[in-house]
Amino acid sequence: MKSTFSGWRYLWKSEDIRRKLIITFVLLALYRLAANVPAPGVNFAVLAAFRSSAASGGNFLDFLDLLSGGTVSNFSLLSMGVYPYITAQIILQLLIPIIPALQRRMEEDPREARRWQEKWTYYLAVPMAALSAIGQINIFNSLSLRSTVGQKIIEFGFTSNLWLQSLTVLLAMTAGTMFAIWLGELISEYGIRGQGLSLIIFAGIVSRMPANLASLLADKDTALFMFIFTIVIIVLTVFAIVYVQQGRRNVPVMYPGRRMGNRMSMPVKGTLPLMVNLSGMIPLIFASAILQFPTILASYFTSNANAGVAAFFTSVQNFFGGTGTSNWGYWTLYFFMVVIFTFFYTSVLFDQQNYGDNLKKSGATVPGVHTGAPTQKYLSTVQRRITLPGAVFLGIVAIMPFLLGLLLKLINLGAASSQTNVFLVSSSGLLIVVGVVRDTFMNIDAELKLHGYQDSLLVR
């Protein structure tokens, strides 16, 4: 085993790698600069009063802010980030096994099918961004009207006197999302290869860490304990995330021997590694997006003239928008949705790999299992079994703020837990950060080896 970080000294020796790193940093800085540009038509006096009010939907907005880098509560042009694109990507991936024509397209010409999928992901991201913008505006306005502020943060509605302003806001926020996606594509093409959108999300998440740390240390009586507690929790959680993400089940595979002249070599033993967490953090994003949908939908009816209808949808908004430790129902639902989506999304991804036919075409076999469909069925069974601990782990990561909030209440630090996040980012945000850092290190390591620098950036 060799542990070395001496590869870092080569980063600036290679002109190509140095150029890619500089481009990446410049584009990320541009993204963070654009994230502070406000949407047109926002009443900043009302927004400031709303954010400081007790009924500002604090936990819900904090939850959105942690994944957006503070752009949501600031009503930035980039409030939605690149999440509409990710949502569109997930929708298309889920449609492929459902629609036979799409599945045949993937099987007949995978490269062309991926191009088609990328093109339609962009097309679908535009209406998804517009719908997200409308939902965000309605949520803010409904919460601010119910708070002590009693005024709308932004006048929005397609009436005779507001349609031009509303259209301008909608186009500006949608364009902001597409701009963020474009920056991500530029990073993938000219910067760190394949990491563009991930680094955009990463930049938004970590940008909130200094503010969250300051909030964590605001109470002098509990500052030292909370700081130590936070460091311990982060270290343990990062270790658990890396351990699970690296988890593999190596299925033995026999590859056929090769003919060398008049002789045939012996079959070669190999392994097919199946990941414990094949779906990554997509189930967390998908589950949180689904749970935010009732809040967005309810925001259209909380100001209804019928008091009973308004009260019902207000309670719906409070349930799905309240992420505090008292909302057991929300966190229980969140846990089970993450587990269910992990199994579902893993099944979709695994079926698209089509290991049974691919192994059969290469002449490889799993010992004791017939080739083709029986091999695919066997591997699917193995994948489902090892997915269980991965799904439960993701569910626990998702509700970790709730569990830690309960723990802090037991030791009489409930007030501190309600004002700060002990991860400095959300638990799902921490999962994203760890994954992006790990993938970025692997990318840079591959670049160094490609340029002839053999010292590794990673711990071997």
Protein Blocks (a to p, Z undefined) as FASTA:
>chain_A
ZZdfklmmmmmmpmklmmmmmmmmmmmmmmmmmmmpccehiafklmmmmmmpmklommmm
mmmmmmnnommmnopaklnmmmlmmmmmmmmmmmmmmmmmlmmmmmmmmmlmmmmmmmmm
mmmmmmmmmmmmmmmmmmmmmmmmmmmnopafbdcdjdfklmmmmmmmmmmmmmmmmmmm
mmmmmmmmmmcghilmmmmmmmmmmmmmmmmmmmmmmpmmlmmmmmmmmmmmmmmmmmmm
mmmmmpccddddddddddehjbccddddddddddfblnlmmlmmmmmmmmmmmmmmmmmm
mmgfblklmmmmmmmmmmmmmccfklmmlmmmmmmmmmmmmmmmmmmmmmmnommlmmmm
nopacehiaehjlmmmmmmmmmmmmmmmmmmmmmmmmmmmmmmmmmmmmnopmmmmmmpc
fklpafklmmmmmmmmmmmmmmmmmmmmmnopabdfbdZZ
